[in-house]
Amino acid sequence: MKQRIITALILAPAVILGIFKLPLAIFMLAVATVTVIGYWEWTQFVESKTRLLALTPSIFISAISLAFIPFDARSLSLMTDVHIAVLSVGSIWWIISSGLVLSFPRSAKLWQHSNVLRHVFGVLTLLPFFWSILLLRAEGIYEDSYHGAKLVLFVCFIVWAADSGAYFCGKSFGRRKMAPHVSPNKTIEGLIGGIATAIFVGWGTAVWFDIEFSSSFSMVFITLITVVISVLGDLVESMFKRVSGIKDSGNILPGHGGILDRVDSLTAAFPVFALLYFIF
């Protein structure tokens, strides 16, 4: 726990500083690096002669997306139909994967012996995550260079708040297991505590950052859906690790495991939040 706290105290300020201070091009490179590391860790969930070979399909599909989707600041700030399509695909995936988690282990029969599906699941997990962060960071960049950074940090804050609230409420009041076959420690009471904490933190952050939503109800609704999906996103990675016989996706972050272990909730939260924010 001590090592975990030390890593978090170093990592969190670095992430916040990067979100606000890195130029968009460098920020994009940083997010791309995180995504590629995530793909590398995902290769443990597929069967292949080598991990480099297993990495190839994900990198190839991501490169194609960069070839067909403009990623300059002006294009990213316009929110075209293709951007909405990417966010929609990512959001639909998290709805489907949530169903897989809640029906595990029965659902594992549908995909655990298919390498193709495991590759597809990796791309659906990480590619919309990559694009959604960029789209949020570029939002309103010419009117207010920090507006998009505030949106990105808003998502991080509500997810971190939900994780903390769920942990402490689950420890104190947890009785009913949410997905016992995937993660025995996750409880319904913890989820409720995480949602309440996230809404409180989201409300305060929206006021502090002067982030405008169409209404207070819209802010609460978007935060609620994002947090629920983020919790299930954490469970999705746990499901894949359980089937693959892996404890942690990596050891790059002392006390936290791998990149996927740290961003699993965020990979689900960002596409869903971005889609709802831009629509509503």
Order of alpha helices (4+ residues) and beta strands (2+ residues): alpha-alpha-alpha-alpha-alpha-alpha-alpha-beta-beta-alpha-alpha-alpha
